[in-house]
Amino acid sequence: MGTISRQSGAFFVGAIFTAALGYVFRVYLARVLGAEALRIYALGMTVVGLLGIFGGLGLTSAASRFPLVYGGSGRLEDLRSFLVWSILSPAGVNGLLMLGVVFARHWLATTFYHTPSLVNYLLLFGLIMFVGTLTNFFG
């Protein structure tokens, strides 16, 4: 029970640290960028957050379980296959989602968000989405 308590305590401290650091980062962005640029950042991150749900394909939960199962039972070929497809699938889906954001950036910025200046940044937010999903998977 003590081991579980220490591990959950470490996880809790990590979650608090991450939340606090995120808050400090947003305050920093607000001060450095100003209100308009922060608004563009927030709108772009809503695109990243929404599409990132679909781009992950739910593999982050499976990625924490199946390598242990396959490695523990000596099924190394299954482990290799799982890892390859777990990387290629989100990369392909996120590549398509990123292209969708890039091609629909004018519609998203002007019609959906009513912020024409967002058009210039949606390619960068698409890249953030692509890299973020892979980072989340490997985390």
The first five atom37 places (N, CA, C, CB, O) and aatype in JSON, in Angstrom:
{
  "aatype": [12, 7, 16, 9, 15, 1, 5, 15, 7, 0, 13, 13, 19, 7, 0, 9, 13, 16, 0, 0, 10, 7, 18, 19, 13, 1, 19, 18, 10, 0, 1, 19, 10, 7, 0, 6, 0, 10, 1, 9, 18, 0, 10, 7, 12, 16, 19, 19, 7, 10, 10, 7, 9, 13, 7, 7, 10, 7, 10, 16, 15, 0, 0, 15, 1, 13, 14, 10, 19, 18, 7, 7, 15, 7, 1, 10, 6, 3, 10, 1, 15, 13, 10, 19, 17, 15, 9, 10, 15, 14, 0, 7, 19, 2, 7, 10, 10, 12, 10, 7, 19, 19, 13, 0, 1, 8, 17, 10, 0, 16, 16, 13, 18, 8, 16, 14, 15, 10, 19, 2, 18, 10, 10, 10, 13, 7, 10, 9, 12, 13, 19, 7, 16, 10, 16, 2, 13, 13, 7],
  "atom_mask": [
    [1, 1, 1, 1, 1],
    [1, 1, 1, 0, 1],
    [1, 1, 1, 1, 1],
    [1, 1, 1, 1, 1],
    [1, 1, 1, 1, 1],
    [1, 1, 1, 1, 1],
    [1, 1, 1, 1, 1],
    [1, 1, 1, 1, 1],
    [1, 1, 1, 0, 1],
    [1, 1, 1, 1, 1],
    [1, 1, 1, 1, 1],
    [1, 1, 1, 1, 1],
    [1, 1, 1, 1, 1],
    [1, 1, 1, 0, 1],
    [1, 1, 1, 1, 1],
    [1, 1, 1, 1, 1],
    [1, 1, 1, 1, 1],
    [1, 1, 1, 1, 1],
    [1, 1, 1, 1, 1],
    [1, 1, 1, 1, 1],
    [1, 1, 1, 1, 1],
    [1, 1, 1, 0, 1],
    [1, 1, 1, 1, 1],
    [1, 1, 1, 1, 1],
    [1, 1, 1, 1, 1],
    [1, 1, 1, 1, 1],
    [1, 1, 1, 1, 1],
    [1, 1, 1, 1, 1],
    [1, 1, 1, 1, 1],
    [1, 1, 1, 1, 1],
    [1, 1, 1, 1, 1],
    [1, 1, 1, 1, 1],
    [1, 1, 1, 1, 1],
    [1, 1, 1, 0, 1],
    [1, 1, 1, 1, 1],
    [1, 1, 1, 1, 1],
    [1, 1, 1, 1, 1],
    [1, 1, 1, 1, 1],
    [1, 1, 1, 1, 1],
    [1, 1, 1, 1, 1],
    [1, 1, 1, 1, 1],
    [1, 1, 1, 1, 1],
    [1, 1, 1, 1, 1],
    [1, 1, 1, 0, 1],
    [1, 1, 1, 1, 1],
    [1, 1, 1, 1, 1],
    [1, 1, 1, 1, 1],
    [1, 1, 1, 1, 1],
    [1, 1, 1, 0, 1],
    [1, 1, 1, 1, 1],
    [1, 1, 1, 1, 1],
    [1, 1, 1, 0, 1],
    [1, 1, 1, 1, 1],
    [1, 1, 1, 1, 1],
    [1, 1, 1, 0, 1],
    [1, 1, 1, 0, 1],
    [1, 1, 1, 1, 1],
    [1, 1, 1, 0, 1],
    [1, 1, 1, 1, 1],
    [1, 1, 1, 1, 1],
    [1, 1, 1, 1, 1],
    [1, 1, 1, 1, 1],
    [1, 1, 1, 1, 1],
    [1, 1, 1, 1, 1],
    [1, 1, 1, 1, 1],
    [1, 1, 1, 1, 1],
    [1, 1, 1, 1, 1],
    [1, 1, 1, 1, 1],
    [1, 1, 1, 1, 1],
    [1, 1, 1, 1, 1],
    [1, 1, 1, 0, 1],
    [1, 1, 1, 0, 1],
    [1, 1, 1, 1, 1],
    [1, 1, 1, 0, 1],
    [1, 1, 1, 1, 1],
    [1, 1, 1, 1, 1],
    [1, 1, 1, 1, 1],
    [1, 1, 1, 1, 1],
    [1, 1, 1, 1, 1],
    [1, 1, 1, 1, 1],
    [1, 1, 1, 1, 1],
    [1, 1, 1, 1, 1],
    [1, 1, 1, 1, 1],
    [1, 1, 1, 1, 1],
    [1, 1, 1, 1, 1],
    [1, 1, 1, 1, 1],
    [1, 1, 1, 1, 1],
    [1, 1, 1, 1, 1],
    [1, 1, 1, 1, 1],
    [1, 1, 1, 1, 1],
    [1, 1, 1, 1, 1],
    [1, 1, 1, 0, 1],
    [1, 1, 1, 1, 1],
    [1, 1, 1, 1, 1],
    [1, 1, 1, 0, 1],
    [1, 1, 1, 1, 1],
    [1, 1, 1, 1, 1],
    [1, 1, 1, 1, 1],
    [1, 1, 1, 1, 1],
    [1, 1, 1, 0, 1],
    [1, 1, 1, 1, 1],
    [1, 1, 1, 1, 1],
    [1, 1, 1, 1, 1],
    [1, 1, 1, 1, 1],
    [1, 1, 1, 1, 1],
    [1, 1, 1, 1, 1],
    [1, 1, 1, 1, 1],
    [1, 1, 1, 1, 1],
    [1, 1, 1, 1, 1],
    [1, 1, 1, 1, 1],
    [1, 1, 1, 1, 1],
    [1, 1, 1, 1, 1],
    [1, 1, 1, 1, 1],
    [1, 1, 1, 1, 1],
    [1, 1, 1, 1, 1],
    [1, 1, 1, 1, 1],
    [1, 1, 1, 1, 1],
    [1, 1, 1, 1, 1],
    [1, 1, 1, 1, 1],
    [1, 1, 1, 1, 1],
    [1, 1, 1, 1, 1],
    [1, 1, 1, 1, 1],
    [1, 1, 1, 1, 1],
    [1, 1, 1, 1, 1],
    [1, 1, 1, 1, 1],
    [1, 1, 1, 0, 1],
    [1, 1, 1, 1, 1],
    [1, 1, 1, 1, 1],
    [1, 1, 1, 1, 1],
    [1, 1, 1, 1, 1],
    [1, 1, 1, 1, 1],
    [1, 1, 1, 0, 1],
    [1, 1, 1, 1, 1],
    [1, 1, 1, 1, 1],
    [1, 1, 1, 1, 1],
    [1, 1, 1, 1, 1],
    [1, 1, 1, 1, 1],
    [1, 1, 1, 1, 1],
    [1, 1, 1, 0, 1]
  ],
  "atom_positions": [
    [[0.82, -1.19, 0.0], [0.0, 0.0, 0.0], [0.87, 1.26, 0.0], [-0.94, 0.0, 1.21], [0.53, 2.26, -0.63]],
    [[1.98, 1.2, 0.7], [2.89, 2.35, 0.76], [3.48, 2.68, -0.6], [0.0, 0.0, 0.0], [3.63, 3.85, -0.95]],
    [[3.82, 1.64, -1.37], [4.36, 1.86, -2.71], [3.33, 2.53, -3.61], [4.82, 0.54, -3.34], [3.66, 3.46, -4.35]],
    [[2.12, 2.07, -3.54], [1.05, 2.66, -4.34], [0.83, 4.12, -3.95], [-0.26, 1.86, -4.18], [0.66, 4.98, -4.81]],
    [[0.84, 4.39, -2.65], [0.66, 5.77, -2.18], [1.78, 6.68, -2.66], [0.59, 5.8, -0.65], [1.53, 7.8, -3.09]],
    [[3.02, 6.19, -2.59], [4.15, 7.02, -3.06], [4.06, 7.28, -4.57], [5.48, 6.33, -2.73], [4.31, 8.39, -5.03]],
    [[3.71, 6.23, -5.32], [3.61, 6.4, -6.77], [2.46, 7.33, -7.15], [3.43, 5.06, -7.45], [2.62, 8.16, -8.04]],
    [[1.33, 7.19, -6.49], [0.22, 8.09, -6.8], [0.53, 9.5, -6.33], [-1.09, 7.59, -6.15], [0.12, 10.47, -6.96]],
    [[1.26, 9.62, -5.23], [1.7, 10.94, -4.77], [2.64, 11.6, -5.77], [0.0, 0.0, 0.0], [2.54, 12.8, -6.03]],
    [[3.55, 10.82, -6.33], [4.47, 11.35, -7.34], [3.7, 11.78, -8.58], [5.55, 10.31, -7.7], [3.99, 12.81, -9.18]],
    [[2.72, 10.99, -8.97], [1.89, 11.35, -10.12], [1.12, 12.64, -9.85], [0.91, 10.2, -10.47], [1.02, 13.5, -10.72]],
    [[0.58, 12.76, -8.64], [-0.17, 13.96, -8.26], [0.72, 15.2, -8.27], [-0.79, 13.78, -6.86], [0.32, 16.25, -8.78]],
    [[1.91, 15.08, -7.73], [2.85, 16.2, -7.74], [3.2, 16.59, -9.18], [4.14, 15.85, -6.95], [3.29, 17.77, -9.5]],
    [[3.4, 15.59, -10.03], [3.67, 15.87, -11.44], [2.52, 16.57, -12.13], [0.0, 0.0, 0.0], [2.73, 17.48, -12.93]],
    [[1.29, 16.16, -11.81], [0.12, 16.8, -12.41], [-0.01, 18.24, -11.94], [-1.15, 16.01, -12.05], [-0.33, 19.12, -12.74]],
    [[0.22, 18.49, -10.66], [0.17, 19.86, -10.14], [1.26, 20.71, -10.77], [0.32, 19.86, -8.59], [1.01, 21.85, -11.16]],
    [[2.46, 20.16, -10.88], [3.57, 20.89, -11.51], [3.23, 21.24, -12.96], [4.86, 20.05, -11.46], [3.47, 22.37, -13.4]],
    [[2.68, 20.29, -13.7], [2.31, 20.54, -15.09], [1.24, 21.61, -15.2], [1.82, 19.25, -15.75], [1.33, 22.49, -16.06]],
    [[0.23, 21.56, -14.34], [-0.84, 22.55, -14.37], [-0.29, 23.93, -14.02], [-1.97, 22.16, -13.4], [-0.63, 24.92, -14.66]],
    [[0.55, 24.01, -13.0], [1.13, 25.29, -12.6], [2.03, 25.86, -13.69], [1.93, 25.13, -11.29], [1.99, 27.05, -13.99]],
    [[2.83, 25.0, -14.29], [3.7, 25.46, -15.37], [2.89, 25.94, -16.57], [4.66, 24.34, -15.8], [3.25, 26.93, -17.21]],
    [[1.8, 25.24, -16.88], [0.91, 25.68, -17.96], [0.3, 27.04, -17.68], [0.0, 0.0, 0.0], [0.19, 27.87, -18.58]],
    [[-0.1, 27.26, -16.44], [-0.67, 28.55, -16.05], [0.37, 29.66, -16.18], [-1.21, 28.5, -14.62], [0.08, 30.72, -16.73]],
    [[1.57, 29.41, -15.68], [2.65, 30.41, -15.77], [2.97, 30.7, -17.24], [3.92, 29.91, -15.04], [3.22, 31.85, -17.6]],
    [[2.97, 29.67, -18.07], [3.24, 29.86, -19.49], [2.17, 30.74, -20.14], [3.32, 28.51, -20.21], [2.49, 31.6, -20.96]],
    [[0.91, 30.53, -19.78], [-0.16, 31.35, -20.35], [-0.07, 32.81, -19.89], [-1.52, 30.78, -19.97], [-0.33, 33.72, -20.67]],
    [[0.29, 33.02, -18.65], [0.49, 34.38, -18.16], [1.65, 35.03, -18.9], [0.75, 34.39, -16.63], [1.57, 36.19, -19.3]],
    [[2.72, 34.28, -19.09], [3.87, 34.78, -19.85], [3.46, 35.14, -21.28], [5.0, 33.72, -19.87], [3.82, 36.21, -21.78]],
    [[2.7, 34.25, -21.93], [2.23, 34.54, -23.29], [1.38, 35.79, -23.33], [1.44, 33.36, -23.84], [1.53, 36.62, -24.23]],
    [[0.49, 35.94, -22.36], [-0.38, 37.12, -22.34], [0.44, 38.4, -22.21], [-1.39, 37.03, -21.18], [0.13, 39.4, -22.85]],
    [[1.48, 38.36, -21.4], [2.3, 39.56, -21.22], [3.17, 39.86, -22.42], [3.17, 39.41, -19.99], [3.34, 41.01, -22.81]],
    [[3.74, 38.81, -23.02], [4.66, 39.01, -24.13], [3.93, 39.27, -25.44], [5.58, 37.81, -24.28], [4.28, 40.18, -26.19]],
    [[2.91, 38.47, -25.71], [2.22, 38.56, -27.0], [1.2, 39.68, -27.05], [1.55, 37.25, -27.31], [1.03, 40.32, -28.09]],
    [[0.52, 39.91, -25.97], [-0.58, 40.86, -25.99], [-1.89, 40.13, -26.22], [0.0, 0.0, 0.0], [-1.9, 38.93, -26.51]],
    [[-2.97, 40.86, -26.1], [-4.3, 40.25, -26.13], [-4.65, 39.64, -27.49], [-5.34, 41.27, -25.76], [-5.18, 38.53, -27.54]],
    [[-4.35, 40.33, -28.57], [-4.74, 39.82, -29.9], [-3.98, 38.56, -30.26], [-4.51, 40.89, -30.97], [-4.56, 37.59, -30.75]],
    [[-2.68, 38.57, -30.04], [-1.88, 37.38, -30.36], [-2.25, 36.2, -29.45], [-0.38, 37.7, -30.22], [-2.24, 35.05, -29.89]],
    [[-2.56, 36.48, -28.2], [-2.99, 35.42, -27.29], [-4.32, 34.84, -27.75], [-3.1, 35.95, -25.84], [-4.56, 33.64, -27.63]],
    [[-5.18, 35.67, -28.28], [-6.47, 35.2, -28.82], [-6.25, 34.27, -30.0], [-7.35, 36.4, -29.25], [-6.9, 33.23, -30.1]],
    [[-5.33, 34.63, -30.88], [-5.02, 33.78, -32.02], [-4.44, 32.45, -31.55], [-4.04, 34.5, -32.98], [-4.78, 31.39, -32.07]],
    [[-3.55, 32.52, -30.57], [-2.96, 31.3, -30.01], [-4.05, 30.4, -29.43], [-1.91, 31.65, -28.93], [-4.06, 29.2, -29.69]],
    [[-4.95, 30.97, -28.65], [-6.01, 30.18, -28.02], [-6.93, 29.55, -29.07], [-6.83, 31.06, -27.08], [-7.32, 28.4, -28.93]],
    [[-7.26, 30.29, -30.12], [-8.1, 29.74, -31.18], [-7.39, 28.61, -31.92], [-8.51, 30.84, -32.17], [-7.99, 27.58, -32.22]],
    [[-6.12, 28.81, -32.2], [-5.35, 27.76, -32.87], [-5.24, 26.5, -32.03], [0.0, 0.0, 0.0], [-5.3, 25.39, -32.55]],
    [[-5.09, 26.69, -30.73], [-4.97, 25.52, -29.86], [-6.3, 24.78, -29.71], [-4.46, 25.94, -28.5], [-6.31, 23.59, -29.39]],
    [[-7.43, 25.46, -29.95], [-8.71, 24.74, -29.95], [-8.78, 23.79, -31.14], [-9.9, 25.73, -29.98], [-9.32, 22.69, -31.03]],
    [[-8.23, 24.21, -32.27], [-8.16, 23.33, -33.44], [-7.29, 22.13, -33.11], [-7.59, 24.09, -34.68], [-7.66, 20.99, -33.39]],
    [[-6.12, 22.38, -32.52], [-5.2, 21.31, -32.15], [-5.86, 20.35, -31.16], [-3.89, 21.91, -31.55], [-5.77, 19.13, -31.31]],
    [[-6.51, 20.89, -30.15], [-7.15, 20.05, -29.14], [-8.27, 19.19, -29.68], [0.0, 0.0, 0.0], [-8.37, 18.01, -29.35]],
    [[-9.12, 19.79, -30.51], [-10.24, 19.05, -31.06], [-9.78, 17.94, -32.0], [-11.19, 19.99, -31.79], [-10.21, 16.8, -31.86]],
    [[-8.92, 18.27, -32.93], [-8.47, 17.27, -33.88], [-7.5, 16.27, -33.25], [-7.81, 17.94, -35.07], [-7.38, 15.14, -33.72]],
    [[-6.81, 16.69, -32.2], [-5.91, 15.77, -31.51], [-6.64, 14.6, -30.86], [0.0, 0.0, 0.0], [-6.07, 13.52, -30.7]],
    [[-7.9, 14.81, -30.51], [-8.7, 13.71, -29.95], [-8.84, 12.6, -30.99], [-10.1, 14.22, -29.49], [-8.72, 11.42, -30.67]],
    [[-9.1, 12.99, -32.21], [-9.28, 12.01, -33.28], [-7.94, 11.46, -33.76], [-10.04, 12.62, -34.44], [-7.84, 10.29, -34.15]],
    [[-6.92, 12.29, -33.73], [-5.61, 11.89, -34.24], [-4.91, 10.86, -33.4], [0.0, 0.0, 0.0], [-4.07, 10.12, -33.91]],
    [[-5.21, 10.8, -32.11], [-4.55, 9.84, -31.24], [-5.05, 8.42, -31.41], [0.0, 0.0, 0.0], [-4.36, 7.47, -31.06]],
    [[-6.25, 8.28, -31.95], [-6.87, 6.98, -32.22], [-7.0, 6.1, -30.98], [-6.08, 6.25, -33.27], [-7.2, 4.89, -31.11]],
    [[-6.88, 6.67, -29.81], [-6.97, 5.88, -28.58], [-5.8, 4.98, -28.33], [0.0, 0.0, 0.0], [-5.86, 4.1, -27.47]],
    [[-4.72, 5.18, -29.06], [-3.57, 4.28, -28.94], [-2.71, 4.54, -27.71], [-2.72, 4.39, -30.15], [-1.92, 3.68, -27.33]],
    [[-2.85, 5.7, -27.09], [-2.01, 5.96, -25.93], [-2.33, 5.0, -24.78], [-2.17, 7.41, -25.47], [-1.44, 4.61, -24.03]],
    [[-3.59, 4.63, -24.63], [-3.96, 3.66, -23.59], [-3.44, 2.27, -23.94], [-5.48, 3.62, -23.4], [-2.93, 1.55, -23.07]],
    [[-3.58, 1.9, -25.2], [-3.1, 0.58, -25.62], [-1.57, 0.51, -25.58], [-3.59, 0.26, -27.04], [-1.01, -0.55, -25.31]],
    [[-0.92, 1.62, -25.84], [0.54, 1.63, -25.87], [1.14, 1.36, -24.5], [1.03, 2.95, -26.4], [2.29, 0.93, -24.4]],
    [[0.4, 1.62, -23.46], [0.93, 1.35, -22.12], [0.69, -0.09, -21.69], [0.31, 2.3, -21.12], [1.3, -0.56, -20.73]],
    [[-0.19, -0.8, -22.37], [-0.52, -2.16, -21.96], [0.14, -3.22, -22.82], [-2.01, -2.35, -22.0], [0.8, -4.13, -22.29]],
    [[-0.01, -3.13, -24.12], [0.4, -4.24, -24.99], [1.9, -4.47, -25.06], [-0.11, -3.99, -26.36], [2.3, -5.63, -25.17]],
    [[2.76, -3.47, -25.0], [4.19, -3.8, -24.98], [4.57, -4.68, -23.78], [5.02, -2.52, -24.95], [5.43, -5.55, -23.91]],
    [[3.96, -4.45, -22.64], [4.24, -5.3, -21.48], [3.73, -6.72, -21.69], [3.6, -4.7, -20.21], [4.4, -7.69, -21.34]],
    [[2.55, -6.84, -22.27], [1.97, -8.16, -22.52], [2.82, -8.92, -23.54], [0.5, -8.04, -23.02], [3.17, -10.08, -23.33]],
    [[3.14, -8.26, -24.65], [3.92, -8.93, -25.69], [5.35, -9.21, -25.24], [3.93, -8.08, -26.96], [5.88, -10.28, -25.52]],
    [[5.96, -8.27, -24.57], [7.34, -8.47, -24.11], [7.42, -9.54, -23.04], [0.0, 0.0, 0.0], [8.35, -10.34, -23.03]],
    [[6.45, -9.55, -22.12], [6.46, -10.53, -21.03], [6.22, -11.95, -21.5], [0.0, 0.0, 0.0], [6.7, -12.9, -20.89]],
    [[5.48, -12.09, -22.59], [5.19, -13.44, -23.09], [6.15, -13.85, -24.2], [3.75, -13.51, -23.59], [5.99, -14.92, -24.79]],
    [[7.14, -13.02, -24.49], [8.14, -13.38, -25.5], [7.66, -13.23, -26.94], [0.0, 0.0, 0.0], [8.3, -13.74, -27.85]],
    [[6.56, -12.56, -27.15], [6.03, -12.38, -28.51], [6.62, -11.1, -29.1], [4.46, -12.31, -28.51], [5.92, -10.11, -29.3]],
    [[7.91, -11.14, -29.38], [8.62, -9.95, -29.83], [8.21, -9.5, -31.23], [10.11, -10.2, -29.8], [8.25, -8.31, -31.54]],
    [[7.82, -10.45, -32.08], [7.35, -10.06, -33.42], [6.03, -9.3, -33.32], [7.18, -11.31, -34.31], [5.81, -8.34, -34.06]],
    [[5.16, -9.73, -32.43], [3.91, -9.01, -32.2], [4.18, -7.63, -31.61], [2.99, -9.81, -31.27], [3.5, -6.66, -31.96]],
    [[5.16, -7.54, -30.72], [5.55, -6.26, -30.13], [6.06, -5.3, -31.2], [6.61, -6.46, -29.04], [5.66, -4.14, -31.24]],
    [[6.93, -5.8, -32.06], [7.47, -4.96, -33.14], [6.35, -4.5, -34.06], [8.53, -5.72, -33.94], [6.3, -3.33, -34.44]],
    [[5.47, -5.4, -34.43], [4.36, -5.06, -35.32], [3.44, -4.02, -34.66], [3.56, -6.32, -35.69], [3.02, -3.06, -35.31]],
    [[3.15, -4.22, -33.38], [2.3, -3.28, -32.65], [2.93, -1.89, -32.63], [2.05, -3.77, -31.23], [2.25, -0.9, -32.89]],
    [[4.21, -1.82, -32.31], [4.88, -0.52, -32.23], [4.94, 0.17, -33.59], [6.28, -0.69, -31.68], [4.72, 1.38, -33.67]],
    [[5.25, -0.57, -34.64], [5.32, 0.03, -35.97], [3.96, 0.58, -36.38], [5.8, -1.0, -37.02], [3.86, 1.73, -36.83]],
    [[2.91, -0.21, -36.22], [1.58, 0.25, -36.62], [1.05, 1.33, -35.68], [0.62, -0.91, -36.66], [0.26, 2.18, -36.1]],
    [[1.47, 1.3, -34.42], [1.05, 2.34, -33.48], [1.7, 3.68, -33.76], [1.36, 1.91, -32.07], [1.2, 4.72, -33.33]],
    [[2.8, 3.65, -34.46], [3.45, 4.91, -34.86], [2.94, 5.36, -36.22], [4.99, 4.74, -34.9], [2.64, 6.54, -36.42]],
    [[2.84, 4.42, -37.16], [2.42, 4.78, -38.52], [0.95, 5.21, -38.59], [2.65, 3.6, -39.46], [0.62, 6.12, -39.34]],
    [[0.09, 4.57, -37.82], [-1.34, 4.92, -37.88], [-1.61, 6.36, -37.45], [-2.15, 3.96, -37.0], [-2.22, 7.11, -38.21]],
    [[-1.18, 6.78, -36.24], [-1.43, 8.18, -35.87], [-0.67, 9.16, -36.76], [-1.03, 8.41, -34.43], [-1.16, 10.26, -37.03]],
    [[0.5, 8.77, -37.23], [1.24, 9.66, -38.12], [0.46, 9.88, -39.41], [2.65, 9.09, -38.43], [0.37, 11.01, -39.9]],
    [[-0.11, 8.81, -39.96], [-0.89, 8.95, -41.18], [-2.18, 9.73, -40.97], [0.0, 0.0, 0.0], [-2.51, 10.61, -41.76]],
    [[-2.9, 9.41, -39.9], [-4.15, 10.1, -39.62], [-3.89, 11.58, -39.33], [-4.88, 9.45, -38.43], [-4.61, 12.45, -39.83]],
    [[-2.86, 11.86, -38.54], [-2.55, 13.25, -38.23], [-2.01, 14.0, -39.43], [-1.55, 13.32, -37.1], [-2.23, 15.21, -39.57]],
    [[-1.32, 13.3, -40.31], [-0.89, 13.93, -41.56], [-2.1, 14.36, -42.38], [0.0, 0.0, 0.0], [-2.13, 15.46, -42.93]],
    [[-3.11, 13.49, -42.46], [-4.34, 13.83, -43.19], [-5.1, 14.96, -42.5], [-5.24, 12.6, -43.33], [-5.61, 15.87, -43.16]],
    [[-5.17, 14.91, -41.17], [-5.85, 15.99, -40.44], [-5.11, 17.31, -40.61], [-5.97, 15.65, -38.94], [-5.73, 18.37, -40.76]],
    [[-3.79, 17.25, -40.6], [-3.0, 18.46, -40.8], [-3.24, 19.04, -42.19], [-1.5, 18.18, -40.6], [-3.4, 20.25, -42.35]],
    [[-3.27, 18.17, -43.2], [-3.57, 18.65, -44.55], [-4.98, 19.24, -44.61], [-3.45, 17.5, -45.57], [-5.2, 20.24, -45.29]],
    [[-5.92, 18.63, -43.91], [-7.27, 19.17, -43.86], [-7.3, 20.57, -43.25], [0.0, 0.0, 0.0], [-8.01, 21.45, -43.74]],
    [[-6.54, 20.76, -42.19], [-6.46, 22.09, -41.57], [-5.84, 23.09, -42.54], [-5.64, 22.04, -40.26], [-6.31, 24.22, -42.66]],
    [[-4.79, 22.67, -43.22], [-4.11, 23.57, -44.16], [-5.03, 23.95, -45.31], [-2.82, 22.92, -44.7], [-5.11, 25.12, -45.67]],
    [[-5.72, 22.97, -45.87], [-6.6, 23.27, -47.0], [-7.86, 24.03, -46.59], [-6.99, 21.99, -47.7], [-8.41, 24.8, -47.38]],
    [[-8.31, 23.82, -45.35], [-9.52, 24.5, -44.89], [-9.2, 25.73, -44.04], [-10.39, 23.54, -44.08], [-10.09, 26.28, -43.39]],
    [[-7.95, 26.17, -44.04], [-7.55, 27.25, -43.13], [-8.3, 28.55, -43.39], [-6.06, 27.5, -43.25], [-8.62, 29.28, -42.45]],
    [[-8.59, 28.86, -44.64], [-9.32, 30.11, -44.94], [-10.75, 30.03, -44.4], [-9.34, 30.38, -46.47], [-11.26, 30.98, -43.82]],
    [[-11.39, 28.88, -44.61], [-12.75, 28.71, -44.1], [-12.76, 28.72, -42.57], [-13.37, 27.4, -44.63], [-13.58, 29.4, -41.95]],
    [[-11.82, 27.96, -41.96], [-11.76, 27.92, -40.49], [-11.55, 29.31, -39.9], [-10.63, 26.99, -40.05], [-12.23, 29.69, -38.94]],
    [[-10.61, 30.05, -40.47], [-10.25, 31.36, -39.9], [-11.34, 32.4, -40.11], [-8.95, 31.86, -40.49], [-11.69, 33.13, -39.19]],
    [[-11.89, 32.46, -41.33], [-12.83, 33.54, -41.63], [-14.28, 33.2, -41.28], [-12.74, 33.9, -43.09], [-14.98, 34.02, -40.7]],
    [[-14.72, 32.01, -41.63], [-16.12, 31.65, -41.43], [-16.38, 31.09, -40.03], [-16.55, 30.63, -42.46], [-17.34, 31.49, -39.37]],
    [[-15.53, 30.19, -39.59], [-15.78, 29.51, -38.32], [-15.35, 30.36, -37.13], [-15.05, 28.18, -38.29], [-16.11, 30.51, -36.17]],
    [[-14.14, 30.9, -37.17], [-13.62, 31.67, -36.04], [-13.74, 33.19, -36.2], [-12.18, 31.32, -35.82], [-13.53, 33.92, -35.23]],
    [[-14.06, 33.67, -37.37], [-14.19, 35.11, -37.64], [-12.91, 35.87, -37.26], [-15.39, 35.68, -36.87], [-12.96, 36.97, -36.71]],
    [[-11.77, 35.25, -37.55], [-10.47, 35.85, -37.25], [-9.56, 35.64, -38.46], [-9.83, 35.22, -35.95], [-8.8, 34.67, -38.5]],
    [[-9.63, 36.53, -39.46], [-8.85, 36.33, -40.68], [-7.34, 36.22, -40.44], [-9.11, 37.46, -41.62], [-6.66, 35.56, -41.22]],
    [[-6.81, 36.83, -39.4], [-5.37, 36.75, -39.16], [-4.93, 35.34, -38.74], [-4.96, 37.76, -38.1], [-3.74, 35.04, -38.76]],
    [[-5.87, 34.49, -38.37], [-5.55, 33.12, -37.98], [-5.07, 32.29, -39.17], [-6.76, 32.46, -37.34], [-4.37, 31.29, -38.99]],
    [[-5.45, 32.69, -40.39], [-5.07, 31.95, -41.59], [-3.56, 31.75, -41.66], [-5.56, 32.69, -42.85], [-3.09, 30.67, -42.03]],
    [[-2.81, 32.77, -41.31], [-1.36, 32.71, -41.43], [-0.72, 31.72, -40.46], [-0.78, 34.07, -41.2], [0.42, 31.32, -40.67]],
    [[-1.42, 31.33, -39.42], [-0.83, 30.51, -38.38], [-1.33, 29.07, -38.36], [-1.08, 31.13, -37.06], [-0.78, 28.24, -37.64]],
    [[-2.36, 28.76, -39.12], [-2.95, 27.43, -39.03], [-2.01, 26.33, -39.51], [-4.23, 27.38, -39.82], [-2.12, 25.2, -39.03]],
    [[-1.11, 26.61, -40.41], [-0.12, 25.6, -40.8], [0.75, 25.24, -39.6], [0.77, 26.12, -41.97], [1.03, 24.06, -39.36]],
    [[1.16, 26.24, -38.84], [1.98, 25.98, -37.66], [1.2, 25.19, -36.6], [2.49, 27.3, -37.06], [1.75, 24.3, -35.95]],
    [[-0.08, 25.52, -36.44], [-0.88, 24.76, -35.49], [-1.1, 23.33, -35.96], [-2.22, 25.45, -35.26], [-1.2, 22.42, -35.15]],
    [[-1.18, 23.13, -37.27], [-1.26, 21.77, -37.81], [0.0, 20.98, -37.48], [0.0, 0.0, 0.0], [-0.08, 19.8, -37.14]],
    [[1.15, 21.63, -37.59], [2.4, 20.96, -37.22], [2.45, 20.65, -35.72], [3.61, 21.83, -37.61], [2.94, 19.6, -35.32]],
    [[1.95, 21.57, -34.91], [1.88, 21.33, -33.47], [1.01, 20.11, -33.19], [1.32, 22.58, -32.72], [1.35, 19.28, -32.34]],
    [[-0.11, 20.0, -33.89], [-1.01, 18.87, -33.71], [-0.31, 17.57, -34.08], [-2.29, 19.05, -34.55], [-0.39, 16.58, -33.35]],
    [[0.38, 17.55, -35.19], [1.06, 16.36, -35.68], [2.13, 15.9, -34.68], [1.7, 16.61, -37.05], [2.15, 14.74, -34.28]],
    [[2.99, 16.81, -34.29], [4.07, 16.47, -33.37], [3.52, 16.16, -31.98], [5.08, 17.62, -33.29], [4.03, 15.27, -31.3]],
    [[2.48, 16.88, -31.56], [1.9, 16.66, -30.24], [1.31, 15.29, -30.06], [0.0, 0.0, 0.0], [1.45, 14.69, -29.0]],
    [[0.66, 14.77, -31.09], [0.07, 13.44, -30.98], [1.15, 12.38, -30.85], [-0.81, 13.13, -32.17], [1.03, 11.46, -30.05]],
    [[2.21, 12.51, -31.63], [3.3, 11.56, -31.52], [4.01, 11.69, -30.17], [4.3, 11.76, -32.66], [4.41, 10.68, -29.58]],
    [[4.17, 12.91, -29.69], [4.78, 13.12, -28.38], [3.92, 12.49, -27.29], [4.98, 14.63, -28.11], [4.44, 11.87, -26.36]],
    [[2.61, 12.66, -27.4], [1.68, 12.09, -26.43], [1.77, 10.56, -26.45], [0.25, 12.55, -26.72], [1.76, 9.92, -25.4]],
    [[1.86, 9.99, -27.64], [1.97, 8.53, -27.76], [3.25, 8.03, -27.11], [1.93, 8.1, -29.25], [3.21, 7.07, -26.33]],
    [[4.36, 8.65, -27.4], [5.64, 8.19, -26.85], [5.75, 8.5, -25.36], [6.8, 8.83, -27.61], [6.54, 7.87, -24.65]],
    [[4.98, 9.46, -24.87], [5.0, 9.76, -23.44], [4.34, 8.66, -22.66], [0.0, 0.0, 0.0], [4.26, 8.74, -21.44]]
  ]
}
